[in-house]
Amino acid sequence: RLRALNRLQVILQHLKMSKQTDSTAEVLLEKKGGAGIITLNRPKALNALNLSMIQQIYPQIKTWEQDPETFLIIIKGSGGKAFCAGGDIRAITEAGKVGDKLSQDFFRGEYRLNNAIGTCKKPYVALIDGITMGGGVGVSVHGHFRVATEKTVFAMPETAIGLFPDVGGGYFLPRLSGKIGYYLALTGCRLRGRDVLKVGIATHFVESEKLPALEKDLIALKSPSKEKIADLLNSYHMKCTIDQEKEFVLDEHMDKINSLFSANSMEEIVKKLKQDGSPFAMKQLETINKMSPTSLKLTLRQLREGASMSLQEVLRMEYRLSQACMKGHDFYEGVRAVLIDKDQSPKWKPAFLEEVSDEFVDNCFKPLGNDDLKL
């Protein structure tokens, strides 16, 4: 009898837990009307992606893509502060230090998810309200529609932590106009609000407080085609007057960005910045000098090669780079300096661009045989 009671308690406990975990789940996957809705739900961690979230989202996108009753997919973040501030870098760092498989599984899973979004046959709408960086860019930028708001903060700040702008950065960054993608990748420059639209990261701009209404209207669309979704987004976009008159923040610097960041090597970019000597150039030089020299060299080559590659080829290349970074020194040192001890003074090895040999860089791009990313 006691045993039966115990068993009942265990069952009740399970039921209680499953109820709780629903609202506290790290990612919510719901179907409303004809829309599949993904809500990144780790507001305290700024909705940073971890492996279990990736492993839940990927199969769900694949299922919705095949489902004749699902007409579009919407992805958003909870908590009002961030859409998604990146990947769960701390967990990857801990795993990498002890040679745990997570440092392979995470990147592999994340890049497969990026590819699933980039190839998704159903219209995919990302509501990038708030902080959208790194991994958050990866789950939005490859979709059909990206809706920014006055709260959006975009950046690919990876060179500051000994990494490189991954999640398909080698695909979308060199395809932005002029050399602005190179500039964003190497300096980690942050763009806010309407500037995220002007640079071509977002496709639409809508007031943050109008997003719930927009989402409702998207869900209410009868058998929505891509055209109908575009029309609806356009109508919201046209009505939004916030910062309409404001000039693009980098407008006056575009000529300089296009000429200074068109050099073929990091050393040459640095030389050009020094020769230019303008306050803008000196500020960029100061920023670049703080970044991991290894990361800068990997990033420049990643973008130059990625410019003529398909998204799949880029993700395969980036997986190779991610594994090279996991074996190196700078990623762990960068995470320590920026995220753990927060002393902001990483000791990079090698410490200077000239010490990062071409041979070393070449090796980071080499195929991994059976371990290569399969898409």
C-alpha positions as a printed NumPy array, in Angstrom:
array([[  0.   ,   0.   ,   0.   ],
       [  2.84 ,   2.353,   0.945],
       [  4.489,   1.546,  -2.347],
       [  1.357,   2.445,  -4.277],
       [  1.144,   5.73 ,  -2.395],
       [  4.739,   6.536,  -3.143],
       [  4.142,   5.817,  -6.773],
       [  1.118,   8.108,  -6.775],
       [  3.189,  10.886,  -5.208],
       [  5.863,  10.452,  -7.851],
       [  3.227,  10.638, -10.605],
       [  1.648,  13.75 ,  -9.069],
       [  5.069,  15.345,  -8.714],
       [  5.712,  14.672, -12.425],
       [  2.382,  16.198, -13.42 ],
       [  3.085,  19.267, -11.315],
       [  6.525,  19.593, -12.863],
       [  5.295,  19.299, -16.426],
       [  2.772,  22.064, -15.737],
       [  5.461,  24.311, -14.275],
       [  8.041,  23.697, -16.929],
       [  5.604,  24.837, -19.59 ],
       [  5.72 ,  28.507, -18.699],
       [  9.308,  28.162, -17.538],
       [ 10.411,  26.209, -20.614],
       [ 13.457,  27.757, -22.296],
       [ 11.677,  27.828, -25.612],
       [  7.924,  27.858, -26.25 ],
       [  6.66 ,  26.237, -29.441],
       [  2.997,  26.923, -30.179],
       [  0.596,  26.757, -33.061],
       [ -1.882,  29.636, -33.361],
       [ -4.164,  29.642, -36.377],
       [ -1.96 ,  28.962, -39.389],
       [  1.179,  30.21 , -37.658],
       [  3.897,  28.29 , -35.865],
       [  5.288,  30.527, -33.097],
       [  8.714,  30.148, -31.502],
       [  9.309,  32.164, -28.318],
       [ 12.855,  32.229, -26.939],
       [ 12.133,  32.205, -23.225],
       [ 15.254,  32.807, -21.137],
       [ 14.705,  36.491, -20.378],
       [ 17.214,  36.515, -17.488],
       [ 19.903,  35.251, -19.893],
       [ 18.701,  37.705, -22.578],
       [ 17.259,  34.672, -24.41 ],
       [ 20.729,  33.327, -25.238],
       [ 20.519,  30.066, -27.188],
       [ 21.666,  26.873, -25.544],
       [ 21.912,  23.411, -27.064],
       [ 18.594,  22.157, -25.695],
       [ 16.738,  25.141, -27.23 ],
       [ 18.429,  24.505, -30.583],
       [ 17.497,  20.816, -30.379],
       [ 13.846,  21.708, -29.804],
       [ 13.554,  24.427, -32.461],
       [ 15.227,  22.547, -35.328],
       [ 12.816,  19.577, -35.586],
       [  9.829,  21.866, -35.001],
       [ 10.76 ,  24.067, -37.98 ],
       [ 11.19 ,  20.934, -40.099],
       [  7.762,  19.657, -38.979],
       [  5.999,  22.964, -39.64 ],
       [  7.682,  23.204, -43.02 ],
       [  6.008,  19.913, -44.044],
       [  2.66 ,  20.672, -42.406],
       [ -0.028,  21.813, -44.904],
       [ -1.88 ,  23.575, -42.053],
       [  1.111,  25.786, -41.14 ],
       [  1.5  ,  28.798, -43.413],
       [  4.151,  30.84 , -41.67 ],
       [  6.638,  30.742, -38.784],
       [  7.156,  33.594, -36.322],
       [ 10.106,  33.799, -33.923],
       [ 10.346,  36.272, -31.035],
       [ 11.997,  36.734, -27.645],
       [ 10.351,  37.137, -24.224],
       [ 11.006,  39.702, -21.518],
       [ 11.067,  42.902, -23.565],
       [ 14.829,  43.453, -23.366],
       [ 16.297,  41.105, -25.919],
       [ 15.288,  39.089, -28.942],
       [ 18.375,  36.916, -28.439],
       [ 21.742,  38.163, -27.24 ],
       [ 23.728,  35.248, -28.692],
       [ 24.737,  31.687, -27.943],
       [ 25.355,  30.29 , -24.483],
       [ 29.063,  31.107, -24.626],
       [ 29.764,  30.225, -20.986],
       [ 28.566,  26.651, -21.376],
       [ 30.653,  26.222, -24.54 ],
       [ 33.709,  27.64 , -22.752],
       [ 33.374,  25.254, -19.813],
       [ 32.899,  22.32 , -22.193],
       [ 35.789,  23.308, -24.463],
       [ 38.217,  23.579, -21.554],
       [ 37.659,  19.942, -20.595],
       [ 37.346,  18.656, -24.153],
       [ 33.621,  17.949, -23.744],
       [ 31.64 ,  17.112, -26.894],
       [ 29.34 ,  20.117, -26.327],
       [ 31.824,  22.381, -28.095],
       [ 31.22 ,  20.314, -31.247],
       [ 27.533,  19.557, -30.728],
       [ 26.569,  23.154, -30.035],
       [ 28.092,  24.629, -33.2  ],
       [ 26.927,  21.706, -35.283],
       [ 23.362,  22.049, -34.01 ],
       [ 23.35 ,  25.829, -34.276],
       [ 24.61 ,  25.918, -37.865],
       [ 22.146,  23.216, -38.937],
       [ 19.399,  25.387, -37.456],
       [ 20.723,  28.458, -39.328],
       [ 20.6  ,  26.425, -42.528],
       [ 17.065,  25.17 , -41.801],
       [ 15.952,  28.81 , -41.481],
       [ 17.843,  29.857, -44.617],
       [ 16.24 ,  27.096, -46.68 ],
       [ 12.784,  27.14 , -45.038],
       [  9.982,  26.94 , -47.605],
       [  7.446,  28.576, -45.32 ],
       [  7.614,  32.366, -44.804],
       [  9.686,  33.024, -41.676],
       [  9.168,  36.234, -39.709],
       [ 11.654,  37.253, -36.997],
       [ 10.564,  39.997, -34.593],
       [ 14.003,  41.299, -33.604],
       [ 12.889,  43.58 , -30.773],
       [ 15.704,  44.46 , -28.363],
       [ 19.242,  43.041, -28.271],
       [ 19.997,  40.875, -31.315],
       [ 23.588,  39.673, -31.439],
       [ 25.609,  36.645, -32.549],
       [ 23.383,  33.573, -32.316],
       [ 20.308,  35.828, -32.284],
       [ 21.322,  37.145, -35.688],
       [ 21.725,  33.523, -36.853],
       [ 18.091,  32.629, -36.054],
       [ 16.712,  35.773, -37.73 ],
       [ 18.829,  37.112, -40.589],
       [ 18.525,  34.047, -42.855],
       [ 14.695,  34.149, -42.754],
       [ 12.46 ,  35.97 , -45.258],
       [ 11.385,  38.848, -43.   ],
       [ 13.158,  40.615, -40.121],
       [ 11.189,  43.252, -38.246],
       [ 13.306,  45.711, -36.239],
       [ 12.006,  48.241, -33.709],
       [ 13.336,  51.361, -31.986],
       [ 14.656,  48.981, -29.284],
       [ 16.706,  46.777, -31.624],
       [ 20.451,  46.67 , -30.974],
       [ 22.364,  44.66 , -33.578],
       [ 26.004,  43.581, -33.341],
       [ 28.376,  40.774, -34.234],
       [ 30.903,  41.334, -31.404],
       [ 32.795,  38.037, -31.728],
       [ 36.292,  39.362, -32.5  ],
       [ 36.323,  40.798, -28.956],
       [ 36.079,  37.298, -27.455],
       [ 38.5  ,  35.442, -29.703],
       [ 35.804,  34.096, -32.004],
       [ 34.562,  35.251, -35.442],
       [ 31.12 ,  36.397, -36.676],
       [ 29.71 ,  32.938, -37.272],
       [ 26.087,  31.676, -37.695],
       [ 26.404,  32.419, -41.42 ],
       [ 28.084,  35.804, -40.928],
       [ 30.44 ,  34.863, -43.742],
       [ 27.362,  34.737, -45.978],
       [ 25.271,  37.802, -45.111],
       [ 27.956,  40.3  , -44.009],
       [ 29.946,  40.506, -47.287],
       [ 26.604,  40.841, -49.119],
       [ 25.683,  44.108, -47.377],
       [ 26.336,  47.227, -49.439],
       [ 29.944,  48.345, -49.915],
       [ 32.318,  47.213, -47.19 ],
       [ 29.97 ,  47.838, -44.304],
       [ 29.726,  44.121, -43.482],
       [ 33.502,  43.926, -43.118],
       [ 33.444,  46.983, -40.887],
       [ 30.693,  45.529, -38.653],
       [ 32.47 ,  42.152, -38.469],
       [ 35.921,  43.453, -37.57 ],
       [ 34.935,  46.243, -35.154],
       [ 31.813,  44.713, -33.592],
       [ 30.096,  48.095, -34.123],
       [ 26.553,  48.282, -32.688],
       [ 23.648,  49.508, -34.78 ],
       [ 20.375,  50.648, -33.23 ],
       [ 16.777,  51.014, -34.32 ],
       [ 16.197,  52.209, -37.854],
       [ 19.912,  51.847, -38.708],
       [ 19.447,  48.064, -38.576],
       [ 16.958,  48.478, -41.424],
       [ 19.103,  50.957, -43.347],
       [ 22.088,  48.632, -43.39 ],
       [ 19.945,  45.779, -44.752],
       [ 19.861,  43.48 , -41.711],
       [ 16.147,  44.145, -41.113],
       [ 13.511,  44.179, -43.858],
       [ 10.912,  46.219, -41.926],
       [ 10.728,  48.708, -39.058],
       [  7.755,  48.778, -36.674],
       [  7.143,  50.391, -33.267],
       [  7.919,  47.981, -30.451],
       [  4.484,  48.419, -28.867],
       [  2.774,  47.554, -32.161],
       [  4.352,  44.088, -32.34 ],
       [  1.551,  42.26 , -30.454],
       [ -0.995,  43.736, -32.891],
       [  1.209,  42.818, -35.853],
       [  1.557,  39.269, -34.566],
       [ -2.225,  39.   , -34.157],
       [ -2.774,  40.226, -37.717],
       [ -0.182,  37.77 , -39.049],
       [ -1.927,  34.897, -37.264],
       [ -5.32 ,  36.059, -38.576],
       [ -4.212,  36.05 , -42.245],
       [ -6.264,  33.58 , -44.266],
       [ -3.928,  31.119, -46.079],
       [ -1.104,  33.676, -46.081],
       [  1.219,  33.764, -49.057],
       [  4.617,  35.444, -48.913],
       [  3.04 ,  38.381, -50.805],
       [  0.199,  38.774, -48.279],
       [  2.66 ,  38.689, -45.39 ],
       [  4.864,  41.264, -47.138],
       [  1.825,  43.511, -47.708],
       [  0.86 ,  43.341, -44.04 ],
       [  4.414,  44.05 , -42.862],
       [  4.673,  46.926, -45.352],
       [  1.464,  48.497, -44.065],
       [  2.807,  48.498, -40.485],
       [  6.201,  49.694, -41.714],
       [  4.674,  52.634, -43.637],
       [  2.702,  53.807, -40.596],
       [  5.743,  53.873, -38.335],
       [  7.163,  57.4  , -38.045],
       [  9.753,  56.909, -35.268],
       [ 13.161,  58.337, -36.308],
       [ 11.942,  58.672, -39.87 ],
       [ 13.948,  61.837, -40.488],
       [ 17.105,  60.544, -38.835],
       [ 20.147,  60.059, -41.042],
       [ 21.883,  56.685, -41.097],
       [ 24.487,  56.822, -38.31 ],
       [ 27.348,  55.778, -40.623],
       [ 26.245,  57.878, -43.595],
       [ 29.022,  60.443, -43.38 ],
       [ 31.633,  57.69 , -42.919],
       [ 30.563,  55.385, -45.742],
       [ 33.202,  56.542, -48.227],
       [ 35.907,  55.986, -45.638],
       [ 34.514,  52.579, -44.618],
       [ 34.39 ,  51.456, -48.259],
       [ 37.96 ,  52.502, -48.987],
       [ 39.643,  51.641, -45.664],
       [ 38.021,  48.216, -45.275],
       [ 38.591,  47.106, -48.853],
       [ 42.214,  46.135, -48.188],
       [ 43.264,  42.508, -48.749],
       [ 44.906,  41.95 , -45.369],
       [ 44.432,  43.08 , -41.778],
       [ 47.895,  44.637, -41.763],
       [ 46.899,  46.692, -44.776],
       [ 43.626,  47.819, -43.175],
       [ 45.565,  48.949, -40.099],
       [ 48.066,  50.774, -42.297],
       [ 45.269,  52.532, -44.186],
       [ 43.579,  53.594, -40.939],
       [ 46.868,  55.044, -39.656],
       [ 47.526,  56.873, -42.925],
       [ 44.001,  58.282, -42.975],
       [ 44.449,  59.745, -39.497],
       [ 40.909,  61.194, -39.247],
       [ 39.135,  61.006, -35.872],
       [ 36.868,  58.287, -37.319],
       [ 39.833,  56.221, -38.562],
       [ 41.7  ,  56.594, -35.267],
       [ 38.634,  55.451, -33.34 ],
       [ 38.387,  52.309, -35.523],
       [ 42.098,  51.664, -35.055],
       [ 41.682,  51.866, -31.29 ],
       [ 38.807,  49.36 , -31.445],
       [ 40.665,  46.948, -33.734],
       [ 43.724,  47.055, -31.477],
       [ 41.612,  45.598, -28.653],
       [ 40.433,  42.619, -30.697],
       [ 42.052,  39.189, -30.946],
       [ 44.617,  39.387, -33.784],
       [ 43.857,  35.758, -34.652],
       [ 40.118,  36.47 , -34.802],
       [ 40.66 ,  39.497, -37.031],
       [ 42.645,  37.489, -39.557],
       [ 40.19 ,  34.573, -39.55 ],
       [ 37.253,  36.978, -39.918],
       [ 38.67 ,  38.922, -42.848],
       [ 39.367,  35.728, -44.751],
       [ 35.996,  34.211, -43.749],
       [ 34.166,  37.194, -45.292],
       [ 36.333,  37.401, -48.403],
       [ 35.774,  33.701, -49.127],
       [ 32.143,  33.699, -48.009],
       [ 31.279,  36.475, -50.465],
       [ 31.141,  33.961, -53.333],
       [ 29.927,  30.876, -51.412],
       [ 26.462,  29.431, -50.839],
       [ 25.055,  29.554, -47.294],
       [ 25.762,  25.812, -46.947],
       [ 29.411,  26.224, -47.991],
       [ 29.784,  29.137, -45.582],
       [ 28.361,  27.171, -42.652],
       [ 30.717,  24.258, -43.407],
       [ 33.663,  26.655, -43.475],
       [ 32.514,  28.31 , -40.233],
       [ 32.185,  24.959, -38.496],
       [ 35.855,  24.296, -39.308],
       [ 36.773,  27.705, -37.9  ],
       [ 34.69 ,  27.146, -34.763],
       [ 36.595,  23.941, -34.02 ],
       [ 39.936,  25.673, -34.621],
       [ 38.911,  28.366, -32.11 ],
       [ 37.904,  25.7  , -29.568],
       [ 41.435,  24.28 , -29.806],
       [ 43.113,  27.668, -29.501],
       [ 43.847,  30.107, -26.674],
       [ 42.072,  33.35 , -27.509],
       [ 38.445,  32.23 , -27.208],
       [ 38.86 ,  31.13 , -23.579],
       [ 40.882,  34.224, -22.768],
       [ 38.352,  36.509, -24.444],
       [ 35.409,  34.971, -22.6  ],
       [ 37.332,  35.254, -19.342],
       [ 38.133,  38.94 , -19.89 ],
       [ 34.761,  40.04 , -21.221],
       [ 32.179,  37.753, -19.587],
       [ 33.683,  36.097, -16.517],
       [ 36.233,  38.342, -14.763],
       [ 34.991,  41.365, -16.772],
       [ 38.405,  43.062, -16.482],
       [ 38.186,  43.852, -20.236],
       [ 41.902,  43.272, -20.693],
       [ 42.457,  40.007, -22.521],
       [ 46.006,  38.795, -23.105],
       [ 45.895,  37.568, -26.681],
       [ 48.332,  34.941, -27.963],
       [ 49.789,  35.851, -30.41 ],
       [ 49.483,  39.486, -29.325],
       [ 50.165,  41.095, -32.709],
       [ 48.731,  40.681, -36.198],
       [ 52.197,  40.113, -37.678],
       [ 52.621,  37.076, -35.427],
       [ 49.541,  35.296, -36.795],
       [ 51.062,  33.379, -39.697],
       [ 49.317,  32.672, -43.001],
       [ 50.099,  29.014, -42.433],
       [ 48.202,  29.052, -39.134],
       [ 45.212,  30.751, -40.78 ],
       [ 45.265,  28.25 , -43.668],
       [ 45.163,  25.367, -41.202],
       [ 42.011,  26.725, -39.544],
       [ 40.182,  26.501, -42.89 ],
       [ 41.196,  22.912, -43.655],
       [ 38.468,  20.243, -44.046],
       [ 37.841,  18.029, -41.01 ],
       [ 37.191,  14.821, -42.95 ],
       [ 34.493,  12.772, -41.228],
       [ 34.04 ,  15.523, -38.65 ],
       [ 33.002,  18.133, -41.227],
       [ 29.55 ,  19.663, -40.822],
       [ 26.874,  17.713, -42.682],
       [ 23.838,  19.691, -43.79 ]])
